[in-house]
Amino acid sequence: MTMKSESTTATGAPPQGLSWNQRIVPFMAASVGFLFLSFVLVSLYAWFYTDAAVQAARVGALRSLLVSSEPASPSPDLAGRVVHVRGTATVGQPVADTSIGVTFERALTVQRIVERFRSGRNAGWNPDEMRHLPSPGVRLGGWSLTEPLLAAAPSVLEPMRPGADYRLPAGMMLSESDPWAAYHVNSAKARTSDPAKHLADGDRRLMYRALRDGPLSVIAAVDKTGQELVPVRIDGDNVALLANGAVDAAVMIDDALKDANATRVETTLWAFAVGWAAFLIPALWAPMRRWAALTLVPLAGVVATLGAAMAAAVPGGIAGSFLAGQAVATAYVLVIVLLARRRGALG
């Protein structure tokens, strides 16, 4: 009695009658396509995952340096220590953007973002300028909040609406479809309609994001005088946590870690889904049972690649994460080549 064995035959077995070129050329084409896809996949994964992983590592380092979860008061004894402070933040003087004559009365700090539109094949907005404009003499209880501290946590800033939160700068226009930006346009048509819908090369848009006065919570370092709060230097970057309202230190840290970890999980899931399809391409030549070649082989490849990129993200940065992941992806193809040659699938 004979039984069908199509579902259990080894993939990559050399079809009878095919020449060496007829066997190797499709595999080479598939390998080149896979390496290109893996390059794109690992590049994007390294970019997004590393940023979140580094953020989580820095928050973890900040937590380990925190001397107490209880709110601290100014003291020379705390110089150089990391503390938790909360209270009502007040401005010293209004923030003024003297370049265009705009004033923000109740802002502790303002971030100014200017973008310029480029037309053509890769049309879009390109960063032109980004500046932080702090209010001089910001106080939080008895503490002084320094300019580097206020610039260290941009995620706490909120967008401001031109014409409502601040006076529309002279020569600029409002947009109904983009109410958070002021536009400076070159097109005559844009001046009579929504400027965001009739963009021309060289158009600019101006956006402000601000941290307003009021209840504020901070985790930061104390300067040598024991009176000022400054960011903590971790791996060459300024690190601090700020939150609107009276927020416990543990909650601030948990929220920061939750955001970073959610990004890491989301990035890994989409990379795994896309990677499975990409890693399936060379797996078709794997010299083993079909069900294993279509499931276990690409699974092992994508897990190993993403795992290597994860492990290298914090110590190696984006470049290290990419190199580690791409090295494993390349090794994945080479292993399949060696196994397929041993079985004679590639001649």
ABEGO torsion letter per residue (X at the ends): XBBBAAAABBBGBBBBGBBAAAAAAAAAAAAAAAAAAAAAAAAAAAAAAAAAAAAAAAAAAAAAABABABBBBBBAAABGBBBBBBEBBBBABBBBBAAAGBBBAABABBBBBBBBBBBEABBEBBBABBBBBBBBGBBBEABBBBAAAAAABAAABBBBBBGAABBBBBGBBBBAABAABBBBBABAAAAABBAAABBBBGBBBBBBBBBBBEBBBBBBBBBAAGABBBBBBBGGBBBBBBBBEBBBAAAAAAAAAAAAAAAAAAAAAAAAAAAAAAAAAAAAABBBBAAAAAAAAAAAAAAAAAAAAAAAAAAAEAAAAAAAAAAAAAAAAAAAAAAAAAAGAAX
